[in-house]
Amino acid sequence: MSGASPLTTATYAARIAFVVELAEHLHAYGTTAQRLEGAMISVTQRLGLECEPWINPTGMVLSFSDPMRPPGDSDTTRVIRMPPGDTDLYKLCETDRIAEQVMAGEMDLAEGYAALRALDARQPGRWGKALQVLAFAMVAMGLAGVWRLPWQDIATAGTIGLLIGALDLATRNGTRLKEAQEALAGMLAGVVAILVSAFVVPLNLNTVIIASLIVMLPGMALTNAINELTSQHLVSGTARFSGAITTVLKLTIGTIIALTLMQLLGVEPQVRALRPQAQWVEWAGLAIAAGAFAILFRAARRDVLLVMAAAASGFLISRWVGAALGPNIGLFVAALVTTAAGNGYARWVNRPGALIRVPGIIMLVPGSNSLRGLMNLVQQQDVAAGQEAVLIVMNIVLALIAGLLFGNVLVPARNKNL
């Protein structure tokens, strides 16, 4: 664009305003602490600023100074309170594109700032919201298909997923209901599954409940938390870990309330353990789940197939390598390949590696195992069952973190670190 001014000659206030706006957008779109801090340091250096960022899941502290002015003369600190970020691949890519154009001098700071603010005004319309709700059902049905559950289980999981998607839409902007969203979702899943199993057809009860709640499980948050801890971002990692555990607890509480309420009402679910589906159902379920994650992650149309391929590839690598060498090795290799592929894509195509990294890992994370373990612990009142589940979750997380770490060593992230 014409009239672009040199970055370092723009006013001090304008440079800070652009960096703060950029940081808020990256935080809002689910960027982890170490990647966000790396991006801030890289951008501020090119803007002729010194910045000391401090990031946590619910806010940021950004301290700026101008190295061309005497020490203490230009110190500015911004304290920003924000809700935990949510993955939005389209807006993340747009934010990255705007930052690249500003750094290249194709857009001045004022235009870049305005372009970032314009992203906030872009909200999904009626059809976009309907598609997001439908994606909840698609994920539930897809995962039930991957687990080769019977058709009635798949249909029940999809129905519950649709109801939970509607609940998510209804509570998204309501502070009072938002706090109890996970507990309400757990209650809804438990009540519907029990009623269907009691009066319609027997179900693999716990598995159907877990499949319907899979979107709300914080497996990715748990993995990111451990990743931040291993990167020495101790405060952010601890806060994110606590948030993930709290989410699992709220889902479990809601589910157990539903089970107890139905028991008090004399409704007895008919439970069975049956998985008779053919192999093709698993493949169809994988395709549906991958497409649903592309919708939930709000990928742009041009990136839908890429996101789907990344999600499916991570799962298949884990499955095939795990069958040959063991499940933990399969998870490690899948995480390593996904991370290296995401970093390579970011370096060679100059777009965010999250397009490959996030969907590639999402189907590997231990969310379902953590919920199943807590449900078994409460239902059976058996500490051994809970300990076994914790051990399984720990093994999954360790394998994923090892893959993430060595994937970054194998192919380093690009300078902006997204």
Kinemage of the C-alpha trace (Angstrom):
@kinemage 1
@onewidth
@group {chain A} dominant
@subgroup {mainchain}
@vectorlist {calphas} color= white
{ca met a 1} P 0.000 0.000 0.000
{ca ser a 2} L 1.172 3.533 -0.718
{ca gly a 3} L 2.248 5.879 2.038
{ca ala a 4} L 3.620 3.192 4.358
{ca ser a 5} L 5.962 4.780 6.920
{ca pro a 6} L 9.191 3.183 8.184
{ca leu a 7} L 8.397 1.113 11.241
{ca thr a 8} L 10.955 2.587 13.573
{ca thr a 9} L 10.044 6.214 12.769
{ca ala a 10} L 6.385 5.817 13.684
{ca thr a 11} L 5.404 7.403 16.966
{ca tyr a 12} L 6.176 5.505 20.148
{ca ala a 13} L 2.487 5.376 21.074
{ca ala a 14} L 1.505 4.041 17.634
{ca arg a 15} L 4.048 1.239 17.821
{ca ile a 16} L 2.868 0.223 21.288
{ca ala a 17} L -0.786 0.365 20.235
{ca phe a 18} L -0.114 -1.965 17.296
{ca val a 19} L 1.819 -4.467 19.417
{ca val a 20} L -0.863 -4.511 22.129
{ca glu a 21} L -3.616 -5.056 19.559
{ca leu a 22} L -1.587 -7.853 17.930
{ca ala a 23} L -0.970 -9.512 21.301
{ca glu a 24} L -4.664 -9.368 22.215
{ca his a 25} L -5.631 -11.064 18.966
{ca leu a 26} L -3.032 -13.813 19.239
{ca his a 27} L -4.083 -14.468 22.841
{ca ala a 28} L -7.767 -14.573 21.868
{ca tyr a 29} L -7.100 -17.178 19.178
{ca gly a 30} L -5.523 -19.721 21.491
{ca thr a 31} L -1.770 -19.024 21.160
{ca thr a 32} L 0.237 -20.595 23.996
{ca ala a 33} L 2.404 -18.489 26.298
{ca gln a 34} L 5.796 -19.403 24.861
{ca arg a 35} L 4.699 -18.848 21.256
{ca leu a 36} L 2.956 -15.579 22.076
{ca glu a 37} L 5.940 -14.246 23.979
{ca gly a 38} L 8.244 -15.279 21.134
{ca ala a 39} L 6.020 -13.477 18.636
{ca met a 40} L 5.934 -10.315 20.767
{ca ile a 41} L 9.711 -10.176 21.151
{ca ser a 42} L 10.240 -10.763 17.425
{ca val a 43} L 7.760 -8.061 16.375
{ca thr a 44} L 8.891 -5.431 18.887
{ca gln a 45} L 12.528 -5.847 17.883
{ca arg a 46} L 11.595 -5.032 14.296
{ca leu a 47} L 9.617 -2.040 15.518
{ca gly a 48} L 12.587 -0.679 17.448
{ca leu a 49} L 11.053 -1.379 20.860
{ca glu a 50} L 12.136 -3.311 23.900
{ca cys a 51} L 9.368 -5.484 25.345
{ca glu a 52} L 9.157 -7.765 28.359
{ca pro a 53} L 5.941 -9.799 27.975
{ca trp a 54} L 4.346 -11.859 30.722
{ca ile a 55} L 1.540 -14.091 29.472
{ca asn a 56} L -1.008 -16.225 31.278
{ca pro a 57} L -4.257 -17.838 30.088
{ca thr a 58} L -6.420 -15.002 31.441
{ca gly a 59} L -4.338 -11.934 30.743
{ca met a 60} L -1.052 -10.274 29.820
{ca val a 61} L 1.441 -7.773 31.188
{ca leu a 62} L 3.451 -6.010 28.474
{ca ser a 63} L 6.265 -3.668 29.532
{ca phe a 64} L 7.693 -1.427 26.788
{ca ser a 65} L 10.639 0.932 26.530
{ca asp a 66} L 12.372 2.844 23.737
{ca pro a 67} L 16.079 1.915 23.546
{ca met a 68} L 16.818 5.257 21.858
{ca arg a 69} L 15.697 7.221 24.916
{ca pro a 70} L 17.270 7.399 28.404
{ca pro a 71} L 16.473 4.490 30.783
{ca gly a 72} L 13.194 5.038 32.605
{ca asp a 73} L 12.176 7.914 30.365
{ca ser a 74} L 9.854 5.883 28.117
{ca asp a 75} L 8.817 2.922 30.284
{ca thr a 76} L 5.212 1.929 29.612
{ca thr a 77} L 3.349 -1.041 31.055
{ca arg a 78} L 0.025 -2.393 29.854
{ca val a 79} L -1.952 -4.814 32.046
{ca ile a 80} L -4.638 -6.571 30.031
{ca arg a 81} L -7.331 -8.870 31.435
{ca met a 82} L -8.693 -11.350 28.900
{ca pro a 83} L -10.759 -14.538 28.928
{ca pro a 84} L -9.011 -17.780 27.955
{ca gly a 85} L -8.425 -17.958 24.216
{ca asp a 86} L -10.368 -20.117 21.784
{ca thr a 87} L -8.915 -21.603 18.606
{ca asp a 88} L -9.882 -19.596 15.515
{ca leu a 89} L -7.618 -20.589 12.640
{ca tyr a 90} L -9.104 -18.125 10.146
{ca lys a 91} L -8.570 -15.088 12.361
{ca leu a 92} L -5.166 -16.390 13.445
{ca cys a 93} L -4.092 -16.587 9.797
{ca glu a 94} L -5.504 -13.126 9.103
{ca thr a 95} L -3.675 -11.707 12.109
{ca asp a 96} L -0.476 -13.312 10.905
{ca arg a 97} L -0.993 -11.911 7.388
{ca ile a 98} L -1.580 -8.394 8.708
{ca ala a 99} L 1.538 -8.573 10.882
{ca glu a 100} L 3.591 -9.816 7.918
{ca gln a 101} L 2.376 -6.960 5.713
{ca val a 102} L 3.165 -4.397 8.398
{ca met a 103} L 6.649 -5.846 8.957
{ca ala a 104} L 7.279 -5.857 5.179
{ca gly a 105} L 6.236 -2.206 4.855
{ca glu a 106} L 3.243 -3.062 2.667
{ca met a 107} L 0.925 -1.608 5.313
{ca asp a 108} L 1.658 1.149 7.807
{ca leu a 109} L 1.000 0.792 11.515
{ca ala a 110} L -2.264 2.739 11.416
{ca glu a 111} L -3.606 0.545 8.628
{ca gly a 112} L -2.436 -2.591 10.412
{ca tyr a 113} L -4.080 -1.479 13.641
{ca ala a 114} L -7.344 -0.763 11.820
{ca ala a 115} L -7.211 -4.127 10.038
{ca leu a 116} L -6.760 -5.948 13.346
{ca arg a 117} L -9.661 -4.059 14.902
{ca ala a 118} L -11.804 -4.950 11.875
{ca leu a 119} L -11.313 -8.642 12.671
{ca asp a 120} L -13.213 -8.129 15.936
{ca ala a 121} L -16.252 -6.996 13.975
{ca arg a 122} L -16.294 -10.179 11.925
{ca gln a 123} L -18.767 -12.484 13.675
{ca pro a 124} L -20.426 -15.642 12.355
{ca gly a 125} L -23.871 -15.157 10.868
{ca arg a 126} L -26.927 -17.318 11.364
{ca trp a 127} L -25.649 -20.075 9.091
{ca gly a 128} L -22.206 -19.957 10.650
{ca lys a 129} L -23.656 -20.436 14.115
{ca ala a 130} L -25.855 -23.285 12.882
{ca leu a 131} L -22.811 -24.964 11.356
{ca gln a 132} L -20.931 -24.638 14.633
{ca val a 133} L -23.808 -26.320 16.501
{ca leu a 134} L -23.938 -29.074 13.887
{ca ala a 135} L -20.208 -29.626 14.296
{ca phe a 136} L -20.762 -30.671 17.928
{ca ala a 137} L -22.992 -33.480 16.675
{ca met a 138} L -20.537 -34.376 13.902
{ca val a 139} L -17.652 -34.745 16.343
{ca ala a 140} L -19.734 -36.932 18.667
{ca met a 141} L -20.903 -39.153 15.811
{ca gly a 142} L -17.446 -39.232 14.256
{ca leu a 143} L -15.702 -40.317 17.465
{ca ala a 144} L -18.426 -42.882 18.147
{ca gly a 145} L -17.789 -44.224 14.656
{ca val a 146} L -14.026 -44.304 15.213
{ca trp a 147} L -14.698 -46.354 18.344
{ca arg a 148} L -16.967 -48.590 16.182
{ca leu a 149} L -19.988 -48.264 18.442
{ca pro a 150} L -23.379 -49.627 17.303
{ca trp a 151} L -25.612 -47.400 15.166
{ca gln a 152} L -27.972 -46.594 18.025
{ca asp a 153} L -25.009 -45.447 20.117
{ca ile a 154} L -23.772 -43.276 17.255
{ca ala a 155} L -27.219 -41.752 16.778
{ca thr a 156} L -27.613 -41.078 20.511
{ca ala a 157} L -24.167 -39.490 20.768
{ca gly a 158} L -24.941 -37.278 17.763
{ca thr a 159} L -28.269 -36.177 19.240
{ca ile a 160} L -26.677 -35.303 22.566
{ca gly a 161} L -23.873 -33.513 20.743
{ca leu a 162} L -26.424 -31.402 18.888
{ca leu a 163} L -28.131 -30.463 22.161
{ca ile a 164} L -24.790 -29.566 23.746
{ca gly a 165} L -23.943 -27.435 20.711
{ca ala a 166} L -27.204 -25.556 21.197
{ca leu a 167} L -26.394 -25.173 24.907
{ca asp a 168} L -22.961 -23.785 24.021
{ca leu a 169} L -24.540 -21.261 21.670
{ca ala a 170} L -27.098 -20.223 24.291
{ca thr a 171} L -24.564 -19.797 27.103
{ca arg a 172} L -21.708 -18.288 25.082
{ca asn a 173} L -22.484 -14.694 26.041
{ca gly a 174} L -24.162 -15.299 29.403
{ca thr a 175} L -21.780 -14.977 32.332
{ca arg a 176} L -24.025 -16.713 34.867
{ca leu a 177} L -24.718 -19.786 32.729
{ca lys a 178} L -21.241 -19.784 31.212
{ca glu a 179} L -19.697 -20.636 34.559
{ca ala a 180} L -21.839 -23.767 34.824
{ca gln a 181} L -21.759 -24.683 31.127
{ca glu a 182} L -19.663 -27.829 31.519
{ca ala a 183} L -21.745 -29.105 34.455
{ca leu a 184} L -24.957 -28.445 32.526
{ca ala a 185} L -23.520 -30.251 29.489
{ca gly a 186} L -22.583 -33.244 31.651
{ca met a 187} L -26.079 -33.351 33.149
{ca leu a 188} L -27.681 -33.095 29.720
{ca ala a 189} L -25.518 -35.888 28.305
{ca gly a 190} L -26.149 -38.141 31.280
{ca val a 191} L -29.933 -37.623 31.389
{ca val a 192} L -30.476 -38.165 27.656
{ca ala a 193} L -28.191 -41.209 27.487
{ca ile a 194} L -29.865 -42.833 30.506
{ca leu a 195} L -33.374 -42.177 29.210
{ca val a 196} L -32.501 -43.645 25.806
{ca ser a 197} L -30.836 -46.700 27.354
{ca ala a 198} L -33.733 -47.244 29.771
{ca phe a 199} L -36.701 -46.768 27.429
{ca val a 200} L -35.436 -47.111 23.852
{ca val a 201} L -32.386 -49.352 23.411
{ca pro a 202} L -29.443 -50.501 25.564
{ca leu a 203} L -26.254 -48.443 25.114
{ca asn a 204} L -22.549 -48.484 25.883
{ca leu a 205} L -23.536 -45.844 28.414
{ca asn a 206} L -20.268 -44.260 29.591
{ca thr a 207} L -18.733 -44.395 26.120
{ca val a 208} L -21.746 -42.669 24.568
{ca ile a 209} L -21.616 -39.939 27.237
{ca ile a 210} L -17.890 -39.409 26.648
{ca ala a 211} L -18.337 -39.282 22.857
{ca ser a 212} L -21.058 -36.650 23.197
{ca leu a 213} L -18.914 -34.542 25.543
{ca ile a 214} L -15.682 -34.916 23.585
{ca val a 215} L -15.763 -31.342 22.236
{ca met a 216} L -15.837 -29.887 25.749
{ca leu a 217} L -13.026 -32.031 27.125
{ca pro a 218} L -9.828 -30.025 27.777
{ca gly a 219} L -7.340 -32.479 26.336
{ca met a 220} L -5.639 -29.799 24.241
{ca ala a 221} L -5.560 -27.408 27.207
{ca leu a 222} L -3.979 -30.119 29.363
{ca thr a 223} L -1.339 -30.833 26.717
{ca asn a 224} L -0.605 -27.112 26.257
{ca ala a 225} L -0.322 -26.714 30.026
{ca ile a 226} L 2.348 -29.391 30.328
{ca asn a 227} L 4.061 -27.962 27.246
{ca glu a 228} L 4.202 -24.535 28.909
{ca leu a 229} L 5.545 -26.042 32.112
{ca thr a 230} L 8.315 -27.811 30.231
{ca ser a 231} L 9.110 -24.491 28.511
{ca gln a 232} L 9.583 -22.894 31.975
{ca his a 233} L 6.404 -20.830 31.694
{ca leu a 234} L 5.467 -22.041 35.141
{ca val a 235} L 2.686 -19.616 36.060
{ca ser a 236} L 0.882 -19.930 32.733
{ca gly a 237} L 1.301 -23.710 32.656
{ca thr a 238} L 0.035 -24.107 36.220
{ca ala a 239} L -2.980 -21.874 35.570
{ca arg a 240} L -3.850 -23.678 32.338
{ca phe a 241} L -3.427 -27.068 34.012
{ca ser a 242} L -5.730 -26.030 36.850
{ca gly a 243} L -8.312 -24.795 34.366
{ca ala a 244} L -8.210 -28.083 32.459
{ca ile a 245} L -8.654 -30.140 35.626
{ca thr a 246} L -11.528 -27.904 36.738
{ca thr a 247} L -13.275 -28.418 33.408
{ca val a 248} L -13.007 -32.201 33.723
{ca leu a 249} L -14.319 -31.999 37.285
{ca lys a 250} L -17.333 -29.916 36.220
{ca leu a 251} L -18.161 -32.345 33.405
{ca thr a 252} L -17.879 -35.259 35.824
{ca ile a 253} L -20.017 -33.507 38.440
{ca gly a 254} L -22.750 -32.853 35.904
{ca thr a 255} L -22.694 -36.451 34.692
{ca ile a 256} L -22.779 -37.926 38.201
{ca ile a 257} L -25.666 -35.617 39.157
{ca ala a 258} L -27.603 -36.956 36.174
{ca leu a 259} L -26.849 -40.567 37.109
{ca thr a 260} L -27.874 -39.960 40.736
{ca leu a 261} L -31.049 -38.105 39.764
{ca met a 262} L -32.141 -40.886 37.430
{ca gln a 263} L -31.418 -43.452 40.130
{ca leu a 264} L -33.569 -41.540 42.630
{ca leu a 265} L -36.373 -41.454 40.065
{ca gly a 266} L -36.100 -45.204 39.595
{ca val a 267} L -34.831 -45.048 36.015
{ca glu a 268} L -32.427 -47.930 35.423
{ca pro a 269} L -30.233 -47.692 32.306
{ca gln a 270} L -29.689 -50.837 30.240
{ca val a 271} L -25.939 -51.018 29.691
{ca arg a 272} L -24.117 -53.257 27.255
{ca ala a 273} L -20.577 -53.549 25.944
{ca leu a 274} L -20.860 -54.142 22.198
{ca arg a 275} L -18.887 -52.801 19.229
{ca pro a 276} L -19.965 -54.780 16.165
{ca gln a 277} L -19.266 -52.247 13.424
{ca ala a 278} L -17.321 -52.950 10.252
{ca gln a 279} L -13.944 -51.366 9.520
{ca trp a 280} L -15.397 -48.852 7.049
{ca val a 281} L -17.434 -47.229 9.844
{ca glu a 282} L -14.181 -46.270 11.572
{ca trp a 283} L -12.890 -44.634 8.387
{ca ala a 284} L -16.162 -42.782 7.857
{ca gly a 285} L -16.137 -41.635 11.484
{ca leu a 286} L -12.584 -40.348 11.117
{ca ala a 287} L -13.533 -38.301 8.036
{ca ile a 288} L -16.605 -36.847 9.781
{ca ala a 289} L -14.646 -35.982 12.937
{ca ala a 290} L -11.847 -34.352 10.919
{ca gly a 291} L -14.378 -32.234 9.013
{ca ala a 292} L -16.091 -31.252 12.245
{ca phe a 293} L -12.823 -30.093 13.807
{ca ala a 294} L -12.179 -27.942 10.735
{ca ile a 295} L -15.536 -26.265 11.436
{ca leu a 296} L -14.979 -25.933 15.183
{ca phe a 297} L -11.520 -24.485 14.659
{ca arg a 298} L -13.074 -22.010 12.211
{ca ala a 299} L -10.702 -22.802 9.374
{ca ala a 300} L -11.024 -20.732 6.202
{ca arg a 301} L -12.482 -22.502 3.187
{ca arg a 302} L -9.077 -22.702 1.531
{ca asp a 303} L -7.691 -24.490 4.611
{ca val a 304} L -10.485 -26.999 5.304
{ca leu a 305} L -8.850 -29.894 3.446
{ca leu a 306} L -5.466 -29.091 5.006
{ca val a 307} L -6.949 -29.109 8.518
{ca met a 308} L -8.852 -32.334 7.840
{ca ala a 309} L -5.738 -34.006 6.450
{ca ala a 310} L -3.709 -32.925 9.493
{ca ala a 311} L -6.325 -34.268 11.925
{ca ala a 312} L -6.625 -37.585 10.100
{ca ser a 313} L -2.857 -37.937 9.650
{ca gly a 314} L -2.106 -37.480 13.342
{ca phe a 315} L -4.629 -40.167 14.245
{ca leu a 316} L -3.471 -42.606 11.546
{ca ile a 317} L 0.221 -42.217 12.359
{ca ser a 318} L -0.553 -42.906 16.005
{ca arg a 319} L -2.670 -45.922 15.068
{ca trp a 320} L -0.230 -47.527 12.636
{ca val a 321} L 2.964 -46.876 14.585
{ca gly a 322} L 1.222 -47.826 17.811
{ca ala a 323} L 0.123 -51.167 16.350
{ca ala a 324} L 3.726 -51.959 15.456
{ca leu a 325} L 5.700 -50.487 18.359
{ca gly a 326} L 3.231 -49.756 21.149
{ca pro a 327} L 0.604 -47.050 21.784
{ca asn a 328} L 2.885 -44.608 23.617
{ca ile a 329} L 5.489 -44.734 20.854
{ca gly a 330} L 2.695 -44.203 18.343
{ca leu a 331} L 1.574 -41.057 20.167
{ca phe a 332} L 5.162 -39.806 20.386
{ca val a 333} L 5.802 -40.292 16.667
{ca ala a 334} L 2.468 -38.716 15.717
{ca ala a 335} L 3.158 -35.639 17.869
{ca leu a 336} L 6.721 -35.371 16.552
{ca val a 337} L 5.701 -35.611 12.894
{ca thr a 338} L 2.774 -33.217 13.379
{ca thr a 339} L 4.908 -30.602 15.156
{ca ala a 340} L 7.735 -30.851 12.627
{ca ala a 341} L 5.260 -30.662 9.733
{ca gly a 342} L 3.570 -27.609 11.265
{ca asn a 343} L 6.893 -25.814 11.796
{ca gly a 344} L 8.035 -26.727 8.301
{ca tyr a 345} L 4.788 -25.454 6.804
{ca ala a 346} L 5.153 -22.191 8.738
{ca arg a 347} L 8.754 -21.689 7.582
{ca trp a 348} L 8.256 -22.607 3.931
{ca val a 349} L 4.788 -21.220 3.262
{ca asn a 350} L 5.042 -18.358 5.789
{ca arg a 351} L 1.680 -19.089 7.381
{ca pro a 352} L 0.871 -20.208 10.944
{ca gly a 353} L 1.987 -23.751 11.696
{ca ala a 354} L -1.093 -24.052 13.941
{ca leu a 355} L -3.024 -24.984 10.783
{ca ile a 356} L -1.305 -28.365 10.928
{ca arg a 357} L -0.146 -28.625 14.543
{ca val a 358} L -3.454 -28.019 16.344
{ca pro a 359} L -5.733 -30.340 14.324
{ca gly a 360} L -2.951 -32.919 14.072
{ca ile a 361} L -2.750 -33.240 17.854
{ca ile a 362} L -6.419 -32.780 18.767
{ca met a 363} L -7.358 -36.420 18.215
{ca leu a 364} L -4.398 -37.621 20.290
{ca val a 365} L -5.035 -35.655 23.489
{ca pro a 366} L -6.130 -37.468 26.667
{ca gly a 367} L -9.446 -35.727 27.354
{ca ser a 368} L -11.661 -38.794 27.036
{ca asn a 369} L -9.362 -40.888 29.234
{ca ser a 370} L -9.384 -38.291 32.018
{ca leu a 371} L -13.180 -38.062 32.036
{ca arg a 372} L -13.603 -41.839 31.893
{ca gly a 373} L -11.200 -42.252 34.806
{ca leu a 374} L -13.034 -39.767 37.011
{ca met a 375} L -16.406 -41.279 36.124
{ca asn a 376} L -15.163 -44.766 37.006
{ca leu a 377} L -13.657 -43.476 40.247
{ca val a 378} L -16.916 -41.863 41.372
{ca gln a 379} L -19.221 -44.604 40.095
{ca gln a 380} L -17.218 -47.517 41.478
{ca gln a 381} L -15.750 -45.693 44.506
{ca asp a 382} L -12.565 -47.543 43.604
{ca val a 383} L -9.306 -45.652 44.041
{ca ala a 384} L -7.450 -48.239 41.963
{ca ala a 385} L -9.649 -47.451 38.946
{ca gly a 386} L -8.890 -43.760 39.305
{ca gln a 387} L -5.163 -44.385 39.706
{ca glu a 388} L -5.122 -46.492 36.554
{ca ala a 389} L -6.841 -43.714 34.611
{ca val a 390} L -4.390 -41.104 35.936
{ca leu a 391} L -1.491 -43.294 34.840
{ca ile a 392} L -2.966 -43.661 31.344
{ca val a 393} L -3.471 -39.895 31.044
{ca met a 394} L 0.070 -39.242 32.281
{ca asn a 395} L 1.541 -41.658 29.731
{ca ile a 396} L -0.410 -39.979 26.924
{ca val a 397} L 0.607 -36.483 27.984
{ca leu a 398} L 4.279 -37.454 28.368
{ca ala a 399} L 4.331 -39.056 24.926
{ca leu a 400} L 2.710 -35.989 23.356
{ca ile a 401} L 5.017 -33.529 25.112
{ca ala a 402} L 8.073 -35.538 24.096
{ca gly a 403} L 6.848 -35.450 20.506
{ca leu a 404} L 6.218 -31.702 20.666
{ca leu a 405} L 9.650 -30.985 22.138
{ca phe a 406} L 11.619 -33.118 19.706
{ca gly a 407} L 9.454 -31.969 16.785
{ca asn a 408} L 10.532 -28.400 17.543
{ca val a 409} L 14.151 -29.573 17.695
{ca leu a 410} L 13.854 -31.433 14.401
{ca val a 411} L 12.313 -28.479 12.550
{ca pro a 412} L 12.607 -25.188 14.489
{ca ala a 413} L 9.669 -22.807 14.497
{ca arg a 414} L 9.895 -19.687 12.367
{ca asn a 415} L 10.839 -16.376 13.950
{ca lys a 416} L 7.284 -15.257 14.745
{ca asn a 417} L 6.776 -18.628 16.436
{ca leu a 418} L 3.098 -19.100 15.488
